[in-house]
């Protein structure tokens, strides 16, 4: 009977493990930030290139 109780306690720990959920949420947030950064660079890339060229030429 003690073995059954230990097995039940071991299997019950799988239902309460939320560590992977937090990691998945952080990965989704990171992916969203990366997508937003790529979109911003696509729209503002020309302006950033011009500004950096001006700074480089000034030096």
N, C-alpha and C positions, 0 to 999 in steps of 0.2 A: 504494500500500500504506500510506503514511503517513496518508492521509485515512481509510482504514478503521480504522486503529489509533486515531486521534483520535475517530472516531465511536463506536467500541467503548468507549473510556475515558469519553466523555461519557455514554453510555447506562448505563454501569456505576455512575455516581454516583447515579442515581435509586434504585437498590436499597439504597444505604447511607445514605440521608437519613432520620435519625430525629428531626429537629428538630420536625416536625409531630406526632410521637407524643407528645413531652413536652408540647407545647401542649394536645393533646387530653386528656392525663391531668390537667393542671392545671384545665382547664375542667370535667372530671367531678368533681374534688374540690370546686371552687367551687360547682357545682350541688348537690352533696350537702350542703354546709354551708348553702346557702340553703334547701334543703328542710327540713333539721333546724331551722333558725331559725324557719321558718314554722310548723312543727308545734309547736315550743316556745311560740310566741306564741299559737297557738290554744288550747293547754291552760292556759297561765299568764297569758293576757291579762287576765282579770278581776282576778287578784291584783296584777298590775303596775299596772293602772288604779287600783285602790284605794290602793296605796302612793303612786303619783304624785299622786293627788288629796289624800291626807293631807299630803304634802310641800308641795303648792301652797297648800293652805289654811293651813298653818303659817306660811307666809311672808306 
